[in-house]
Amino acid sequence: MDIESIKSDETLDARGLSCPMPLLKTKKKLKEMKSGQILEVWGTDPGSKNDIPDFCKKNNNELLGISDEAQGYSRFFIKKG
């Protein structure tokens, strides 16, 4: 799937937050969403590149992709399971 074609239902801006806050905010936001919806998370914490994929695998969510932006942050696309 081409990341640029993904249409997210919600966006969570976790830039500037350090571990474990990006993951905690991601978990909280996903709880509010319906199965099949897509959450886009923006983050600057390098640990998120391990934490978010691991969280998705353990919690039946699908990581659709990660995009590193030129502005110095990463975008994670998560489909709620």
Phi, psi and omega in degrees: 000134178282121184302322183293342181269355181286129177254112182276148177276329181219152176234133178244119179265103179250021179294139179087350178269145178249163182308135008260012187301316180302318181290319179297318179292325177296313179301314182298316181295318180297327178299330182278347187262162178271154177303135180095344178285157183247129177253129174255124181247130175256129181213152178247351182284121182298333180295338180298333181293339173262316186297312185292314176300320179297315179301316181299315180298318184284340187241021174061032173253155182252122174277110183281335179166165177231136179233126176269122183268150180297337181283001175094021176225166179250149176245128179247134179246115185240126175262121182293132180279000000 
